[in-house]
């Protein structure tokens, strides 16, 4: 997947293309349905037609209304990896700054869709808005498409089997805030994950017989509610440089929270105990912690011994979930 950071980076003669526009926070099943339809449309139009995702480097509300901006489901690098996995040809990641926020709808269409990407089809969701003040909607995009020679397809709501509401990033956040990582996985089409570097912690888990890989506080991805989870630790090697053959996945019991049994953990942490492989040296490695099922909530214990007994039970339950 080619990544462009500005419209000016798109080379002359690029396209024609089928363009999909959206925030793509989470790259959930609804987003992927949109992309898959774009890929089918491109194939139907003939050889040489590219599929391109147009998205933003941040949620627009982070600039327009920071107090209302929701937590990101995935970080910028996670989003690019997930988009690349869909097989799209290119992604144009626009910087959402004051200049972009003030750009009139027609100018956006002329600059990005017509002049740079040579769009033959533009695909959006039903709640799509664009241009200064969100003045542009699907109806306006259709009018401009008729004028400039591109077709507009609007993808209706995507629902999981039996669900009464559409798949959305909002629903994913609600599930994660409740610790319901199984529902989040259904909506995302994959296990929710946090990705970052393994850093040194207090080594308390090692002293109790349960060494953990502690993720850096700047790890990307939405962290679920405090508690203990069954999941996987995927090791991408030092600086994330492992080849596909070198990447390793391990079963893990995962702790999320500030460890209320003690009083020296000032911030929430994600710690993963790799089951059955206590001698791993993961410091400095990039790992992804993937959440499969919540085992229990976070509890303060009256001393080390009951905590160790609980940890033995947590590991056994996590192993049973993952087996």
C-alpha positions, 0 to 999 in steps of 0.5 A: 500500500502506498501512503501519501501524506498530502495531496501534492504527494500523489504523482501526476497521472495517478488513477483512475481510482475508486475512492473510499473516504472516512475516519476509519477509527478501528477499521471495523467490519463496517469500514471493511465492507465499504473497502471491499465494495470499492475493490469489487467496483474497481475490478468491475471497471477494468484493469488499472483502476486503483482503490484508495482510502482517504482518511485523516491523521486524527479525529476531526473533533480533536481540533473542532471540539476537543472536549467531545473527541472520543478515545481512538480505537486504534492509533495512526500506525495501527490504522495504516497497518490494518488498511494495508491488510485490506489490500487497498492500493493507496491511502491518502492520510490528510492532516486535519488542521485549521486549514483543512477544517476551513476548506470549502466542500467544493474545493476539497472535491476539486483538489483531492478527488478530481485533480489528484486521485482522478476518482471514477467512483467515491464511496462513503457511509451514510453519515459522511460530512465534509467541507467547512463546518460539515456543510457537505453531505452525500447529496452535495457529493452526488451533485459535485460528482455529476458535475465532475464526472464521478459516481457516488456510492453510499454504503448503508449500515452494516450489522452483525448477525442478530444485532439491532444497531449498526456497527460503529466505533462508538459501539466498539468503545462502549464494549471496551469500556465495559470490558466486553472484548468479545463483543468488540472482537465481533464488531472489529472482525479481529481481537482488539489489541494494544501495540507498543514496546516492552519496557521495564516495570517494578518486576513484582510479577517476576518476584511472585513467579509470574513475570510480565511484559509491561507495555510502554504508556504510549502504546497504541490502541484502546485499552479495555476496562480494568481487569484480567483477560485471556489473550495473546502476546504477539512478538514482532521483535526488537524495534518491530523488525521481525520478518513474517517467519520470525513473528511469534504468538504466545498465550497470555494472561493479561492484567489491565489497571493500576494494581490496587493491592499495592500503592506505587502504580500511579497509572494504568498498565497493560501487563501480559504474562506469557503462559508456559514461557517464563524465560522470554526476554522481550525488553525493547521488543514491539509486541501486540497484546490481543484481548480474547476474553475477560476473566475477572475485574480488578480486585485489591487483595489483603496481602501477597499470598491471596494475590498469588493464589488468584494469579494461579487461578487466572493463568489456569482460566486463561489457558483454558479459554485459549486452548 
